[in-house]
Amino acid sequence: MTGPWFITPHARRRYRQRIDRRATDEGALEALVALAQRAHPVRPVHDRPGVVLWRGPRPLRLRCNVSTALPGAPQMVSVFPGCQEGRRAAR
């Protein structure tokens, strides 16, 4: 584990699918570790107990779900696009 959370393989796949299609698995991991180090909590995810929405810094403002439902380190379970060019992300 590198950084404050365990970054799941699912989160790395989602990063490559949704954020940077040219990223390798290692590149996605590096980007998500950097996100984890600068992100802040936003709110609990209402329909998922133990999961909190976190948001990264500008300019991308990527969002990620972090779970504490399992024992051990918190897990980044998914990542979503954030705001780009001053527009809000779709909900």
Secondary structure, DSSP 8 states (H G I E B T S, - for coil): --SSSEE-HHHHHHHHHHT-TT--HHHHHHHHHHHHHH-EEEEE-TTSTTEEEEE--TTT--EEEEE-SSSSS-EEEEEE---BTTB----
